[in-house]
Structures are given as structure tokens and as C-alpha cells.
């Protein structure tokens, strides 16, 4: 039985192994979910649990996490304690509200039967979401008043901390190099844009996202429920309008859910092919430089190839004078444009090329 060798790269080996582990776990999780989905569905159907009841009850369980997750994106001062406390307390409060309300509804004492009532589910969902939204703010303000955090530059610090969670195989600056016009994206220090630069670059899209969030919130929380509460029954024309609205909504949602992922995968594939073409071009030019193709006839006579097998680069500096250093400039531009940070050979002969330039 063949065993795949371990990665030996000191910089990326452990990360590649971690990605493989996550990929294997994802496959097992997907398989387990598919296997368990059918028996769980049959069991719920056997005890009389409908899909509508399950959908509403899930809102009580996970609704409290909506606001804490939103705070992580919109409020840099939020604390982990506030997020966890809000999510857990919201779920517990929502369940207590649901069971208490269901036990006293109609004085029947049948909790499960009364939990199908829309008023019971509405109360449980509202309490769960409300506690999950309010409690994190209170706990965060209390902990910060106690002096748990007094950093004046916390926005910038949070940005730097978040940016450190990066993919070393495709660093963040390299992915957005062309979009943000980063000329030094491959340099780990100066290549990382500041928070102010990123905010300024995406100022328009920040405003668009805020506007879209407000419109969708009004649509789903006010307009849509309001249309459903117009009357107990629709007229023929009203029913037609409602059906048309639902059809448009389904078509738009289906188009976005189906076409956007396909476009995203196609964009990744085209970018990968473009990067491969650029890398092939770089490798060809690099090979020509090592073989002395760029040298004049006189300098080719004295050309001495670089020995990559010798560790001490000081003893392997070539004594040939290049006509110019345009080759090095070309490589640097290609490296900055494509994010080709894995050009190990170029980095190893960089010292030789600089020495040749000094000699000229």
C-alpha cells in the first residue's frame, strides 16, 4: 500500500497538511450528513413533526447568533465574552419563553401541540433574537468600562490581527494586488495595505452593502409580512399579484444561487490559467538568463553558469558582466504583477545579478 510522503517545506508544509485534513473532514461530514438525513427525517415524521414546525423551531435555536456574528463584522469593540453570552443566553431565553407560553396557552397544558401555534413560535424567536442582540452590547460595555480594553488604535489592531489569519499559499495582498493596485504585494512588510487604504478603496462598496442591508431588512421584516397581513383572503387580482411577486422572487433567487457560483469557479479557473501562462513566460525568460541568451557575443565567451547545488553563494558569484539589468527589472515587474512569490531560483541568483551590475 502506497503511503503519501509528508510535506517537507518548512514554510508551507504544515499548512498544506492542514488543508488536506480539512478536506478529508469535509468529505466525511458531508457523507455523514447525507446518511443521517433520511433516518432523522423519517423519525421526525413518525412523531408528527412537520417541516414548518422544525423551520420555526430552528429560529429559536440559532436566531440568537445572528446579531453576535453581525457585530464581529460591524463593531470592532465586541468581545468574545459578549458574543458567547449573547448567543447562549438568547437560545436559553427563547426556549424558556416557548415552553412557558405553550404550557399556558388555552389552559390545555399540552406543550407540544401548543408549540405549533404561530404566536408561541413568534414569541420564542423574538426573545431569542432580542437577547442575542442586546446582551452582547451590555456585556461589552461593562467589560470595557472595567478597563479590560483601553487601546485607542483598536480598529487598526483588529484589522492587523484579522489579516494575520491568511493563506500562506495565496497571501491576501497578492489576491487583491490588481484590484487595489498594489505594486509591492509580494513584499511581506510594505506589501500589506493599511486599514485606511482598504477603506478608501472600497468606500463605494461599503455604502452599497449598507444600503442593500437596509433595503433587505425593510423588505423581509416590514414589507413582506405587511403584505401577508393585508387580509385573511385575497381577491382574484390580489392573488395574481402575490403569485407574480413570488415567481419573480424565486427566479431571481435561483439565478443568483446557480449562476454566481458557476461564474466564481470559471473566474478562478481563468485566473489560474492566466497565472500559469505568466509563470511559463517567466520560466522561459529565467532559463534564457541562466543560459546567457541575453549576453553579447563577447560576454558569452566568458559566461559561467550559476551552480545551484553549492550552498555558499559568495563562492558562486559569476564574473560575467551583463549588458544591462533590464532582465532583473523585468523579473521584478513580473513578480509584482503575478504574485509569483515562489520563484526560488530568482531569489537565489539575485545576489549574483546585483554583483554583476556593480561590476559593470
C-alpha positions as CSV (number, residue, x, y, z in Angstrom):
1,X,0.0,0.0,0.0
2,X,1.5,3.3,-1.1
3,X,1.8,6.0,1.6
4,X,1.9,9.6,0.5
5,X,5.1,11.3,1.7
6,X,4.9,14.2,4.2
7,X,5.4,17.7,3.1
8,X,9.0,18.9,3.7
9,X,8.6,22.6,3.1
10,X,9.2,24.4,6.4
11,X,7.0,27.4,5.4
12,X,4.0,25.8,3.7
13,X,4.3,22.1,4.6
14,X,2.2,22.2,7.8
15,X,-0.4,24.4,6.1
16,X,-0.8,22.0,3.2
17,X,-1.2,19.1,5.6
18,X,-3.8,21.1,7.4
19,X,-5.8,21.8,4.2
20,X,-5.7,18.1,3.3
21,X,-7.0,17.3,6.8
22,X,-9.9,19.8,6.5
23,X,-10.7,18.4,3.0
24,X,-10.9,14.9,4.4
25,X,-13.1,16.0,7.3
26,X,-15.4,17.9,5.0
27,X,-15.9,14.8,2.9
28,X,-16.7,12.7,6.0
29,X,-19.0,15.3,7.4
30,X,-20.9,15.5,4.1
31,X,-21.2,11.8,3.8
32,X,-22.4,11.5,7.5
33,X,-25.0,14.2,6.9
34,X,-26.4,12.5,3.8
35,X,-26.5,9.2,5.6
36,X,-28.2,10.6,8.7
37,X,-30.6,12.9,6.9
38,X,-33.1,10.1,5.8
39,X,-33.5,8.4,9.2
40,X,-33.8,11.7,11.0
41,X,-36.4,12.8,8.6
42,X,-38.4,9.6,9.0
43,X,-38.1,9.8,12.8
44,X,-39.4,13.3,12.9
45,X,-42.3,12.4,10.5
46,X,-43.2,9.4,12.8
47,X,-43.6,11.6,15.8
48,X,-45.6,14.2,13.9
49,X,-43.0,17.0,13.5
50,X,-43.7,18.9,10.3
51,X,-41.1,20.8,8.2
52,X,-42.8,24.1,9.0
53,X,-42.6,23.5,12.8
54,X,-38.9,22.4,12.5
55,X,-38.1,25.5,10.5
56,X,-39.6,27.8,13.0
57,X,-38.1,26.0,16.0
58,X,-34.6,26.3,14.4
59,X,-35.1,30.0,14.6
60,X,-35.4,29.8,18.3
61,X,-32.2,27.7,18.5
62,X,-29.9,29.7,16.2
63,X,-31.6,33.1,16.0
64,X,-29.6,34.3,18.9
65,X,-26.3,34.0,17.0
66,X,-27.4,36.4,14.2
67,X,-26.6,39.6,16.0
68,X,-23.3,38.5,17.6
69,X,-22.0,37.3,14.2
70,X,-23.0,40.7,12.7
71,X,-21.2,42.5,15.5
72,X,-17.9,40.8,14.6
73,X,-18.2,42.4,11.1
74,X,-19.6,45.8,12.1
75,X,-18.2,46.6,15.6
76,X,-14.5,46.2,16.4
77,X,-15.1,46.6,20.2
78,X,-17.2,43.5,20.6
79,X,-15.7,40.9,23.0
80,X,-15.7,37.2,22.8
81,X,-17.4,37.0,26.2
82,X,-20.3,39.2,25.0
83,X,-20.7,37.2,21.8
84,X,-20.8,33.8,23.5
85,X,-23.0,35.0,26.4
86,X,-25.5,36.6,23.9
87,X,-25.8,33.5,21.7
88,X,-26.1,31.0,24.6
89,X,-28.4,33.2,26.7
90,X,-30.6,34.1,23.7
91,X,-31.2,30.4,22.9
92,X,-32.0,29.5,26.5
93,X,-34.3,32.5,26.9
94,X,-36.1,31.7,23.6
95,X,-36.7,28.0,24.7
96,X,-37.9,29.1,28.1
97,X,-40.3,31.6,26.5
98,X,-41.6,29.0,24.0
99,X,-42.2,26.3,26.6
100,X,-43.8,28.6,29.2
101,X,-46.1,30.3,26.7
102,X,-47.1,26.9,25.1
103,X,-47.8,25.4,28.6
104,X,-50.2,28.2,29.5
105,X,-51.8,28.7,26.1
106,X,-55.5,27.8,26.1
107,X,-55.0,26.2,29.5
108,X,-54.5,22.8,27.9
109,X,-51.0,22.1,29.2
110,X,-50.1,20.3,26.0
111,X,-46.8,21.9,25.3
112,X,-46.0,20.1,22.0
113,X,-49.5,20.7,20.5
114,X,-49.5,24.4,21.5
115,X,-46.0,24.9,20.1
116,X,-47.5,24.7,16.6
117,X,-49.3,28.0,17.4
118,X,-47.7,30.8,15.4
119,X,-47.9,33.1,18.4
120,X,-45.8,30.7,20.5
121,X,-43.1,30.4,17.8
122,X,-43.1,34.2,17.2
123,X,-42.6,34.9,20.9
124,X,-39.7,32.3,21.2
125,X,-38.0,33.7,18.1
126,X,-38.3,37.3,19.1
127,X,-36.9,36.7,22.6
128,X,-34.0,34.6,21.2
129,X,-33.0,37.2,18.6
130,X,-33.6,40.1,21.0
131,X,-31.5,38.7,23.9
132,X,-28.8,37.7,21.4
133,X,-28.7,41.3,20.1
134,X,-28.9,43.2,23.4
135,X,-26.8,41.2,25.8
136,X,-23.5,41.3,23.8
137,X,-23.7,45.1,23.8
138,X,-24.3,45.3,27.6
139,X,-21.5,42.8,28.4
140,X,-19.1,44.5,26.1
141,X,-19.8,48.0,27.5
142,X,-19.4,46.7,31.1
143,X,-16.1,44.9,30.5
144,X,-14.7,47.9,28.7
145,X,-15.8,50.2,31.5
146,X,-13.9,48.0,33.9
147,X,-10.7,48.7,31.9
148,X,-10.5,45.4,30.0
149,X,-9.5,47.2,26.9
150,X,-8.3,50.8,26.5
151,X,-6.4,50.7,23.2
152,X,-7.0,53.9,21.3
153,X,-6.0,52.2,18.0
154,X,-8.1,49.2,18.4
155,X,-9.6,49.4,14.9
156,X,-6.2,49.2,13.3
157,X,-5.1,46.5,15.7
158,X,-8.2,44.4,15.0
159,X,-7.5,44.8,11.3
160,X,-3.9,43.6,11.6
161,X,-5.0,40.7,13.8
162,X,-7.6,39.6,11.3
163,X,-5.2,40.0,8.4
164,X,-2.7,37.7,10.1
165,X,-5.2,34.9,9.5
166,X,-4.0,34.4,6.0
167,X,-3.3,31.7,3.4
168,X,0.5,31.5,3.0
169,X,0.0,29.8,-0.4
170,X,-2.0,32.8,-1.6
171,X,-1.5,35.8,0.7
172,X,-4.2,38.4,0.9
173,X,-2.1,41.2,-0.7
174,X,-1.4,39.1,-3.8
175,X,-5.0,38.1,-4.3
176,X,-6.1,41.7,-4.3
177,X,-2.9,43.2,-5.9
178,X,-4.5,44.1,-9.2
179,X,-7.8,45.2,-7.7
180,X,-6.2,47.6,-5.1
181,X,-3.3,48.5,-7.5
182,X,-0.6,47.2,-5.0
183,X,2.8,47.4,-6.7
184,X,4.7,45.7,-3.8
185,X,2.2,43.0,-3.0
186,X,4.8,40.3,-2.8
187,X,6.8,42.1,-0.1
188,X,5.5,40.8,3.3
189,X,6.1,44.1,5.1
190,X,5.3,47.0,2.9
191,X,3.0,45.0,0.6
192,X,0.2,44.9,3.1
193,X,-2.2,47.9,2.8
194,X,-3.3,49.8,5.8
195,X,-6.9,49.9,7.1
196,X,-7.3,53.4,5.8
197,X,-6.2,52.5,2.3
198,X,-8.6,49.5,2.2
199,X,-11.5,51.5,3.5
200,X,-10.8,54.3,1.0
201,X,-10.6,51.8,-1.9
202,X,-13.9,50.1,-1.1
203,X,-15.8,53.1,0.1
204,X,-18.4,52.8,-2.6
205,X,-19.0,49.1,-2.0
206,X,-19.3,49.7,1.7
207,X,-22.1,52.2,1.1
208,X,-23.7,49.8,-1.4
209,X,-23.6,47.0,1.2
210,X,-25.1,49.2,3.9
211,X,-27.9,50.4,1.6
212,X,-28.6,46.8,0.5
213,X,-28.8,45.6,4.1
214,X,-31.3,48.4,5.0
215,X,-33.5,47.6,1.9
216,X,-33.5,43.9,2.5
217,X,-34.2,44.3,6.2
218,X,-37.2,46.5,5.4
219,X,-38.3,44.0,2.7
220,X,-38.2,40.9,4.9
221,X,-39.3,42.4,8.3
222,X,-41.8,45.1,7.3
223,X,-42.9,45.0,3.7
224,X,-43.2,41.2,3.2
225,X,-45.1,40.5,6.5
226,X,-47.2,43.5,5.9
227,X,-48.4,42.2,2.5
228,X,-49.3,38.9,4.2
229,X,-51.3,40.8,6.9
230,X,-53.4,42.8,4.4
231,X,-56.4,40.4,4.7
232,X,-57.5,36.9,5.6
233,X,-58.2,36.1,2.0
234,X,-57.0,37.5,-1.4
235,X,-59.2,38.7,-4.2
236,X,-58.5,37.2,-7.6
237,X,-56.4,40.1,-8.7
238,X,-54.6,40.2,-5.4
239,X,-53.8,36.6,-5.6
240,X,-52.4,37.0,-9.1
241,X,-50.1,39.9,-7.9
242,X,-48.9,37.7,-5.0
243,X,-48.1,34.8,-7.2
244,X,-46.3,37.1,-9.7
245,X,-44.2,38.5,-6.9
246,X,-43.4,35.0,-5.6
247,X,-42.4,33.8,-9.1
248,X,-40.1,36.8,-9.6
249,X,-38.5,36.3,-6.2
250,X,-37.9,32.6,-6.9
251,X,-36.5,33.2,-10.4
252,X,-34.1,35.9,-9.2
253,X,-33.0,33.8,-6.2
254,X,-32.5,30.7,-8.3
255,X,-30.5,32.7,-10.9
256,X,-28.2,34.1,-8.2
257,X,-27.7,30.8,-6.4
258,X,-27.0,28.9,-9.6
259,X,-25.1,31.3,-11.9
260,X,-23.0,33.2,-9.3
261,X,-21.1,30.0,-8.1
262,X,-20.6,28.9,-11.7
263,X,-19.2,32.3,-12.6
264,X,-16.9,32.3,-9.5
265,X,-15.5,28.9,-10.4
266,X,-15.0,30.0,-14.0
267,X,-13.2,33.1,-12.8
268,X,-10.9,31.1,-10.6
269,X,-10.1,28.7,-13.5
270,X,-9.4,31.6,-15.9
271,X,-7.2,33.3,-13.4
272,X,-5.3,30.1,-12.8
273,X,-4.7,29.5,-16.5
274,X,-3.5,33.1,-16.8
275,X,-1.1,32.7,-13.9
276,X,0.2,29.5,-15.4
277,X,0.9,31.3,-18.7
278,X,2.7,34.1,-16.9
279,X,4.8,31.6,-14.9
280,X,5.7,29.7,-18.1
281,X,6.8,33.0,-19.6
282,X,8.9,33.8,-16.5
283,X,10.5,30.4,-16.5
284,X,11.4,30.7,-20.2
285,X,13.0,34.2,-19.6
286,X,14.7,32.9,-16.5
287,X,16.2,30.0,-18.3
288,X,17.4,32.3,-21.1
289,X,19.1,34.4,-18.5
290,X,20.8,31.5,-16.9
291,X,22.0,30.2,-20.3
292,X,23.4,33.5,-21.2
293,X,20.9,34.2,-24.0
294,X,20.8,37.9,-23.1
295,X,24.6,38.4,-23.3
296,X,26.5,39.8,-26.1
297,X,28.8,37.5,-28.2
298,X,31.9,38.7,-26.4
299,X,30.4,38.2,-22.9
300,X,29.1,34.7,-23.8
301,X,32.7,33.5,-24.2
302,X,33.3,34.2,-20.5
303,X,29.9,33.1,-19.3
304,X,29.9,30.8,-16.3
305,X,26.6,29.2,-15.4
306,X,25.3,29.5,-11.8
307,X,25.7,26.4,-9.7
308,X,22.5,25.8,-7.6
309,X,24.0,22.8,-5.8
310,X,26.6,24.8,-3.8
311,X,25.3,26.3,-0.5
312,X,27.8,29.2,-0.3
313,X,26.6,31.7,-2.8
314,X,29.6,34.0,-2.2
315,X,31.9,31.5,-3.9
316,X,29.5,31.1,-6.9
317,X,29.1,34.8,-8.0
318,X,29.5,34.8,-11.8
319,X,32.2,37.2,-13.1
320,X,30.3,37.9,-16.3
321,X,29.2,41.5,-17.0
322,X,25.6,41.8,-18.3
323,X,24.9,44.5,-20.9
324,X,22.1,45.8,-18.6
325,X,20.0,44.9,-15.7
326,X,16.7,45.2,-17.6
327,X,16.3,41.4,-17.1
328,X,16.2,41.8,-13.4
329,X,13.8,44.7,-13.7
330,X,11.6,42.6,-15.9
331,X,11.5,39.8,-13.4
332,X,10.7,42.1,-10.6
333,X,7.8,43.6,-12.5
334,X,6.5,40.1,-13.4
335,X,6.8,39.0,-9.8
336,X,4.9,42.1,-8.5
337,X,2.2,41.7,-11.2
338,X,1.5,38.0,-10.7
339,X,2.5,37.5,-7.1
340,X,5.0,34.8,-8.0
341,X,6.5,34.6,-4.6
342,X,7.6,31.0,-5.1
343,X,10.3,31.9,-7.6
344,X,13.1,30.4,-5.5
345,X,15.6,30.3,-8.3
346,X,15.3,34.0,-8.9
347,X,15.9,34.8,-5.3
348,X,19.0,32.6,-5.2
349,X,20.6,34.3,-8.2
350,X,19.5,37.8,-7.2
351,X,22.8,38.3,-5.4
352,X,24.8,37.3,-8.5
353,X,22.9,39.6,-10.8
354,X,23.4,42.5,-8.4
355,X,27.1,41.8,-8.2
356,X,27.3,41.7,-12.0
357,X,25.6,45.1,-12.1
358,X,28.1,46.5,-9.6
359,X,31.0,45.1,-11.7
360,X,29.7,46.8,-14.8
